[in-house]
């Protein structure tokens, strides 16, 4: 095994802690950007806040596609290091960054051209569409930058460099913290750009994150040199990354796509329901940060040990991660159940929005433990190259449970059908995911978990 495959040695619980704690800080910093965006945009008015509620699921879905690319790069690098092939890991890293840049360019162009049809499909009103365009047009043009910095983070994650990934996330977030109040509502005599200011701040953060990622990668054993791309077997490298990145991207995007559909269904209940749902969703995203961080860190731990043919260590990692999901998910649910109305006051002073915000949290929070099990299991499956299973269970959660539940019961339950749909989907999805990942990890690398290519 490679000397750089450090996660194949030492305490599994220790690795889970040392890899996840920096990720928690990094993910929390990123999620704080969403909260700060919502706060300053909320100062502009309820229409702007409702517009962002339509935008939020789409930007999360697009970011999830970027996360898929990052996971694909992470997976092929971690398994190559576990198998002791450092040269292949470096070639895959360089190819992966170029792949991310090209994918971002294609996605950005498609998004720019399809903005109006997409948001009309989501039932956005004519009043909100101009506000949506203000944000989404610059965001679409920034997609290549978004995916490139995620590709670079994948290079670091595959090596188990969680602290560097966290520093990049913090750097991105600090740029947004500084620029949001200036570019959205204005400061120092500058009027601000309104909703579009949030997009400009985000793109600036992505650019600075790329510079930070390149700086930290220079401190690792894998170098970023464009000339190494020419040494790659393009077909083999593409297949290895896409086999994980494709399913992982869609797996990560499925949940926000489902939330987009739920937002469209909720639109019939009025703008207050949409605004409350969107604002509470921002808080919820922050509350599940440790679960998201764990799902991001477990892929490298499981992947390196799987590549080193240590399935026993991969299983132990998933066991302890699952226990954490259950304990943290239930504790957080209780806290938010009791404090939902208090948090709502930070986002708006409109009584109807506060009521919907609070009711959503009262119902949805009890599914956090199940959601944690689902995303951590997906992280482990991606790490061993079984991304298609992660995609299947994510799709089943949304399309077989969440959306049918919300659609059928909306007429009789109103907005609560949408909130209940998310709860039921998380409970069922988490249970299914836990069963699937445990069965895969018990099978061992000989049954299809290793990288089928060696290029």
C-alpha positions as CSV (number, residue, x, y, z in Angstrom):
1,X,0.0,0.0,0.0
2,X,1.1,3.6,-0.6
3,X,2.9,5.5,2.1
4,X,0.5,8.4,1.3
5,X,-2.5,6.3,2.0
6,X,-2.5,7.4,5.6
7,X,-6.1,6.4,6.3
8,X,-5.3,2.7,5.9
9,X,-3.3,2.9,9.2
10,X,-4.3,3.9,12.7
11,X,-7.6,4.2,14.5
12,X,-10.7,4.2,12.4
13,X,-12.6,6.3,15.0
14,X,-9.6,8.6,15.1
15,X,-9.6,9.1,11.3
16,X,-13.4,9.7,11.4
17,X,-12.8,12.5,14.0
18,X,-9.7,14.1,12.4
19,X,-11.3,14.0,8.9
20,X,-14.8,15.1,9.9
21,X,-14.0,17.9,12.4
22,X,-12.3,20.1,9.8
23,X,-15.1,19.3,7.4
24,X,-17.7,20.4,9.9
25,X,-16.0,23.8,10.1
26,X,-15.7,24.1,6.3
27,X,-19.3,22.9,5.6
28,X,-20.6,25.2,8.4
29,X,-18.8,28.1,6.8
30,X,-20.3,27.3,3.4
31,X,-23.8,26.9,4.9
32,X,-23.4,30.2,6.7
33,X,-23.2,31.9,3.3
34,X,-26.7,30.7,2.6
35,X,-28.0,32.0,5.8
36,X,-26.3,35.4,5.3
37,X,-27.6,35.5,1.7
38,X,-31.1,34.9,3.1
39,X,-30.7,37.5,5.8
40,X,-29.6,40.4,3.5
41,X,-32.0,39.4,0.7
42,X,-34.8,39.3,3.3
43,X,-34.1,43.0,4.0
44,X,-35.0,43.8,0.4
45,X,-38.5,42.4,0.8
46,X,-40.7,39.3,0.8
47,X,-40.8,39.1,-3.0
48,X,-37.0,38.9,-3.1
49,X,-37.0,36.2,-0.4
50,X,-39.6,34.2,-2.3
51,X,-37.5,34.5,-5.4
52,X,-34.6,33.1,-3.6
53,X,-36.8,30.2,-2.4
54,X,-37.2,29.2,-6.0
55,X,-33.5,29.8,-6.8
56,X,-32.2,27.9,-3.8
57,X,-33.1,24.3,-4.9
58,X,-31.7,24.9,-8.3
59,X,-28.3,26.3,-7.1
60,X,-28.1,23.4,-4.7
61,X,-28.8,20.9,-7.5
62,X,-26.1,22.5,-9.7
63,X,-23.7,22.5,-6.7
64,X,-24.6,18.9,-6.3
65,X,-23.4,18.1,-9.8
66,X,-20.2,19.8,-8.9
67,X,-20.0,17.7,-5.7
68,X,-20.5,14.6,-7.9
69,X,-17.4,15.5,-9.9
70,X,-15.5,16.1,-6.7
71,X,-16.6,12.8,-5.3
72,X,-15.5,11.0,-8.6
73,X,-12.1,12.5,-8.4
74,X,-11.9,11.8,-4.6
75,X,-12.9,8.1,-5.3
76,X,-10.4,7.3,-8.0
77,X,-7.5,9.1,-6.2
78,X,-8.2,7.4,-2.8
79,X,-8.4,3.9,-4.3
80,X,-5.3,4.4,-6.4
81,X,-3.4,5.5,-3.3
82,X,-4.8,2.6,-1.3
83,X,-3.6,0.2,-4.1
84,X,-0.1,1.9,-3.9
85,X,-0.2,3.5,-7.4
86,X,0.8,7.1,-6.7
87,X,1.6,7.9,-10.4
88,X,-2.0,6.9,-11.5
89,X,-3.4,9.0,-8.7
90,X,-1.6,12.0,-9.9
91,X,-2.6,11.5,-13.5
92,X,-6.2,11.1,-12.5
93,X,-6.0,14.2,-10.4
94,X,-4.9,16.4,-13.3
95,X,-7.4,14.9,-15.7
96,X,-10.1,15.4,-13.1
97,X,-9.5,19.1,-12.8
98,X,-9.7,19.6,-16.6
99,X,-12.8,17.4,-16.7
100,X,-14.4,19.7,-14.0
101,X,-13.6,22.9,-16.0
102,X,-15.2,21.5,-19.2
103,X,-18.2,20.1,-17.4
104,X,-18.8,23.5,-15.7
105,X,-18.6,25.3,-19.0
106,X,-21.3,23.1,-20.6
107,X,-23.6,23.3,-17.5
108,X,-23.2,27.1,-17.3
109,X,-24.2,27.6,-21.0
110,X,-27.2,25.2,-20.7
111,X,-28.4,27.0,-17.6
112,X,-28.1,30.5,-19.1
113,X,-30.1,29.4,-22.1
114,X,-32.8,27.6,-20.2
115,X,-33.5,30.0,-17.3
116,X,-37.0,31.1,-18.1
117,X,-38.4,27.7,-19.2
118,X,-36.9,26.1,-16.0
119,X,-38.4,28.5,-13.5
120,X,-41.7,28.7,-15.4
121,X,-41.9,24.9,-15.0
122,X,-41.4,25.5,-11.2
123,X,-44.5,27.8,-11.3
124,X,-42.5,31.0,-10.6
125,X,-44.8,34.0,-11.1
126,X,-44.2,36.8,-13.6
127,X,-43.5,39.1,-10.6
128,X,-40.6,36.9,-9.4
129,X,-39.0,36.0,-12.7
130,X,-37.1,39.3,-13.2
131,X,-35.6,38.9,-9.7
132,X,-34.7,35.3,-10.5
133,X,-33.0,36.3,-13.7
134,X,-30.9,39.0,-11.8
135,X,-29.3,36.2,-9.7
136,X,-29.2,33.3,-12.1
137,X,-27.6,34.9,-15.2
138,X,-24.3,35.8,-13.5
139,X,-24.4,32.5,-11.5
140,X,-24.7,30.5,-14.7
141,X,-21.6,32.3,-16.2
142,X,-19.8,31.4,-13.0
143,X,-20.4,27.6,-13.3
144,X,-16.9,26.8,-14.8
145,X,-15.3,28.5,-11.8
146,X,-17.6,26.6,-9.4
147,X,-16.8,23.2,-10.8
148,X,-13.1,23.9,-11.1
149,X,-12.7,24.7,-7.4
150,X,-14.7,21.6,-6.6
151,X,-12.4,19.5,-8.7
152,X,-9.4,20.8,-6.9
153,X,-11.1,20.0,-3.6
154,X,-11.6,16.5,-4.8
155,X,-7.8,16.2,-5.3
156,X,-7.3,17.1,-1.7
157,X,-10.1,15.0,-0.3
158,X,-8.8,11.8,-2.0
159,X,-5.5,12.3,-0.1
160,X,-7.3,12.7,3.2
161,X,-6.3,16.4,3.5
162,X,-9.5,17.4,5.2
163,X,-7.9,20.4,7.0
164,X,-6.9,22.0,3.6
165,X,-10.4,21.4,2.2
166,X,-11.8,23.1,5.3
167,X,-9.5,26.1,4.9
168,X,-10.6,26.5,1.3
169,X,-14.2,26.5,2.4
170,X,-13.5,29.1,5.1
171,X,-11.7,31.3,2.5
172,X,-14.7,31.1,0.2
173,X,-17.1,31.9,3.0
174,X,-15.1,34.9,4.3
175,X,-15.1,36.5,0.9
176,X,-18.9,36.1,0.9
177,X,-19.3,37.4,4.4
178,X,-17.5,40.6,3.4
179,X,-19.1,41.1,0.0
180,X,-22.7,40.2,0.8
181,X,-23.8,43.3,2.7
182,X,-21.8,45.5,0.3
183,X,-23.1,44.0,-3.0
184,X,-26.7,43.1,-1.9
185,X,-28.0,46.0,0.2
186,X,-25.1,48.5,-0.3
187,X,-22.6,50.1,2.1
188,X,-20.1,53.0,2.2
189,X,-22.3,55.1,-0.1
190,X,-22.7,52.2,-2.7
191,X,-26.3,51.3,-3.5
192,X,-25.8,47.6,-4.0
193,X,-27.0,45.3,-6.8
194,X,-29.9,43.7,-4.9
195,X,-30.5,40.0,-5.5
196,X,-27.7,40.0,-8.1
197,X,-25.2,41.1,-5.5
198,X,-25.4,37.7,-3.8
199,X,-24.4,36.0,-7.1
200,X,-21.5,38.3,-7.6
201,X,-20.2,37.6,-4.1
202,X,-20.5,33.9,-4.7
203,X,-18.5,34.0,-7.9
204,X,-15.8,36.1,-6.3
205,X,-15.6,33.5,-3.5
206,X,-15.2,30.7,-6.1
207,X,-12.3,32.5,-7.7
208,X,-10.5,33.0,-4.4
209,X,-11.2,29.4,-3.5
210,X,-9.4,28.2,-6.6
211,X,-6.3,30.2,-5.7
212,X,-6.4,28.8,-2.2
213,X,-6.8,25.2,-3.5
214,X,-3.8,25.5,-5.8
215,X,-1.7,26.8,-2.9
216,X,-2.6,23.9,-0.6
217,X,-2.2,21.3,-3.3
218,X,1.4,22.4,-3.7
219,X,2.0,21.1,-0.1
220,X,0.8,17.6,-0.9
221,X,2.4,14.7,-2.8
222,X,0.2,15.2,-5.9
223,X,1.1,18.0,-8.2
224,X,-1.1,19.9,-10.6
225,X,0.7,20.1,-14.0
226,X,-1.3,20.4,-17.2
227,X,1.4,18.4,-19.0
228,X,0.4,15.3,-17.0
229,X,-3.0,15.3,-18.7
230,X,-1.3,14.3,-22.0
231,X,0.1,11.2,-20.2
232,X,-3.3,10.0,-19.2
233,X,-5.3,7.4,-21.0
234,X,-8.2,9.7,-21.7
235,X,-10.8,6.9,-22.2
236,X,-9.7,5.1,-19.1
237,X,-9.5,8.2,-16.9
238,X,-12.9,9.4,-18.2
239,X,-14.5,6.1,-17.5
240,X,-13.1,5.8,-14.0
241,X,-14.2,9.3,-13.0
242,X,-17.5,9.3,-14.8
243,X,-18.5,5.9,-13.4
244,X,-18.5,7.5,-10.0
245,X,-19.0,11.2,-10.8
246,X,-22.1,10.6,-13.0
247,X,-24.2,8.6,-10.5
248,X,-22.8,10.7,-7.6
249,X,-23.7,13.9,-9.3
250,X,-27.3,12.8,-9.9
251,X,-27.5,11.2,-6.5
252,X,-26.5,14.5,-4.9
253,X,-28.8,16.5,-7.3
254,X,-31.9,14.3,-6.8
255,X,-32.7,15.7,-3.3
256,X,-32.7,19.4,-4.4
257,X,-34.6,18.4,-7.6
258,X,-37.2,16.8,-5.3
259,X,-37.2,20.0,-3.2
260,X,-37.7,22.0,-6.4
261,X,-40.8,20.0,-7.2
262,X,-42.0,20.3,-3.7
263,X,-41.5,24.1,-3.9
264,X,-43.6,24.1,-7.1
265,X,-46.4,22.1,-5.4
266,X,-46.2,24.4,-2.4
267,X,-46.6,27.5,-4.6
268,X,-50.3,26.8,-4.7
269,X,-50.4,27.5,-1.0
270,X,-49.2,31.1,-1.5
271,X,-45.9,33.1,-1.4
272,X,-45.8,33.0,2.4
273,X,-45.6,29.2,2.4
274,X,-42.9,29.2,-0.2
275,X,-40.9,31.9,1.7
276,X,-41.2,30.1,5.0
277,X,-40.2,26.8,3.4
278,X,-37.2,28.3,1.7
279,X,-35.9,30.2,4.7
280,X,-36.4,27.2,7.0
281,X,-34.6,25.1,4.5
282,X,-31.5,27.4,4.8
283,X,-31.6,26.8,8.6
284,X,-32.0,23.1,8.2
285,X,-29.1,23.0,5.8
286,X,-27.0,24.5,8.5
287,X,-28.3,22.2,11.2
288,X,-27.2,19.1,9.3
289,X,-23.7,20.3,8.7
290,X,-22.0,17.6,10.8
291,X,-23.9,15.0,8.8
292,X,-22.9,16.5,5.5
293,X,-19.3,16.8,6.8
294,X,-19.3,13.1,7.8
295,X,-20.7,12.1,4.4
296,X,-17.8,14.1,2.7
297,X,-15.1,12.6,4.9
298,X,-16.1,8.9,4.9
299,X,-15.5,8.5,1.2
300,X,-11.7,8.8,1.5
301,X,-11.5,6.6,4.6
302,X,-13.6,3.8,3.1
303,X,-12.0,4.3,-0.4
304,X,-8.4,4.0,0.8
305,X,-9.1,1.0,2.9
306,X,-11.1,-0.6,0.2
307,X,-8.2,-0.1,-2.3
308,X,-5.8,-1.6,0.3
309,X,-8.2,-4.6,0.6
310,X,-9.1,-3.8,4.3
311,X,-12.9,-4.2,4.1
312,X,-13.0,-4.8,7.9
313,X,-11.8,-1.2,8.4
314,X,-14.3,0.1,5.9
315,X,-17.1,-1.6,7.8
316,X,-15.9,-0.2,11.1
317,X,-15.9,3.3,9.7
318,X,-19.5,2.9,8.5
319,X,-20.6,1.4,11.8
320,X,-19.3,4.4,13.9
321,X,-20.6,6.9,11.3
322,X,-24.1,5.3,11.5
323,X,-24.2,5.6,15.3
324,X,-23.2,9.3,15.1
325,X,-26.0,9.9,12.5
326,X,-28.6,8.5,14.9
327,X,-27.5,10.3,18.0
328,X,-26.8,13.7,16.4
329,X,-29.9,13.6,14.2
330,X,-32.3,13.0,17.1
331,X,-30.6,15.6,19.4
332,X,-30.7,18.3,16.8
333,X,-34.4,17.4,15.9
334,X,-35.4,18.1,19.5
335,X,-33.6,21.4,19.7
336,X,-35.1,22.8,16.5
337,X,-38.5,21.5,17.4
338,X,-38.4,23.6,20.5
339,X,-36.9,26.7,19.0
340,X,-38.4,27.0,15.5
341,X,-40.4,30.2,16.1
342,X,-37.4,31.9,17.7
343,X,-35.2,31.2,14.7
344,X,-38.0,32.4,12.3
345,X,-37.8,35.9,13.8
346,X,-34.2,36.2,12.4
347,X,-35.5,35.9,8.8
348,X,-38.7,37.8,8.7
349,X,-41.3,39.7,10.7
350,X,-44.3,38.6,8.6
351,X,-46.6,36.4,10.8
352,X,-47.7,34.1,7.9
353,X,-44.1,33.4,6.9
354,X,-43.1,32.8,10.6
355,X,-46.0,30.3,11.0
356,X,-45.0,28.3,7.9
357,X,-41.3,28.4,8.9
358,X,-42.1,27.0,12.4
359,X,-44.5,24.3,11.2
360,X,-42.1,23.0,8.6
361,X,-39.4,22.5,11.3
362,X,-41.9,20.9,13.7
363,X,-42.6,18.2,11.2
364,X,-39.4,17.7,9.1
365,X,-36.7,17.6,11.8
366,X,-37.6,14.1,13.0
367,X,-36.1,12.8,9.8
368,X,-32.6,14.2,10.3
369,X,-31.2,10.9,11.5
370,X,-32.5,9.0,8.5
371,X,-31.2,11.7,6.2
372,X,-27.7,11.4,7.8
373,X,-27.7,7.6,7.3
374,X,-28.6,8.1,3.6
375,X,-25.9,10.6,2.7
376,X,-23.2,8.9,4.8
377,X,-24.1,5.5,3.1
378,X,-23.9,7.3,-0.2
379,X,-20.5,8.6,0.6
380,X,-19.2,5.1,1.5
381,X,-20.7,3.6,-1.6
382,X,-19.1,6.3,-3.8
383,X,-15.8,5.6,-2.1
384,X,-15.8,1.9,-3.1
385,X,-16.9,2.7,-6.7
386,X,-20.6,1.6,-6.2
387,X,-22.1,5.0,-7.0
388,X,-24.9,3.4,-9.1
389,X,-26.3,1.9,-5.8
390,X,-26.1,5.3,-4.1
391,X,-28.0,6.8,-7.1
392,X,-30.7,4.1,-7.0
393,X,-31.4,4.6,-3.3
394,X,-31.5,8.4,-3.6
395,X,-33.8,8.2,-6.6
396,X,-36.1,5.7,-4.7
397,X,-36.3,8.1,-1.7
398,X,-37.4,11.1,-3.8
399,X,-39.4,9.6,-6.7
400,X,-41.1,6.6,-5.0
401,X,-41.7,8.2,-1.6
402,X,-41.3,12.0,-1.3
403,X,-43.0,13.2,-4.4
404,X,-45.9,10.8,-4.5
405,X,-46.6,11.5,-0.8
406,X,-46.6,15.2,-1.3
407,X,-48.7,15.1,-4.5
408,X,-51.4,12.8,-3.2
409,X,-51.9,14.4,0.2
410,X,-51.5,18.1,-0.9
411,X,-55.2,18.6,-1.6
412,X,-56.3,17.5,1.9
413,X,-53.3,18.4,4.1
414,X,-52.1,21.6,2.3
415,X,-48.6,22.7,3.1
416,X,-48.2,20.1,5.7
417,X,-48.3,17.4,3.1
418,X,-45.1,18.8,1.6
419,X,-43.4,18.9,5.0
420,X,-44.6,15.4,5.8
421,X,-43.3,14.1,2.5
422,X,-39.7,15.1,3.4
423,X,-40.0,13.4,6.8
424,X,-41.3,10.1,5.5
425,X,-38.7,10.1,2.7
426,X,-35.9,10.6,5.1
427,X,-37.0,7.9,7.5
428,X,-37.5,5.3,4.7
429,X,-34.5,6.4,2.7
430,X,-32.1,6.2,5.7
431,X,-33.3,2.7,6.6
432,X,-32.9,1.4,3.1
433,X,-29.5,3.0,2.7
434,X,-28.1,1.5,5.9
435,X,-29.2,-2.0,4.8
436,X,-27.6,-1.6,1.3
437,X,-24.3,-0.2,2.4
438,X,-23.8,-2.8,5.1
439,X,-24.4,-5.6,2.6
440,X,-21.9,-4.1,0.1
441,X,-19.2,-3.6,2.7
442,X,-19.6,-7.2,3.9
443,X,-19.0,-8.5,0.4
444,X,-15.4,-7.3,0.2
445,X,-13.4,-5.8,-2.7
446,X,-13.3,-9.0,-4.6
447,X,-17.0,-8.7,-5.4
448,X,-16.8,-5.6,-7.6
449,X,-15.5,-2.8,-5.4
450,X,-12.1,-2.3,-6.9
451,X,-11.2,0.1,-9.8
452,X,-11.7,-2.0,-13.0
453,X,-9.1,0.1,-14.8
454,X,-5.4,0.5,-14.1
455,X,-4.5,3.6,-16.1
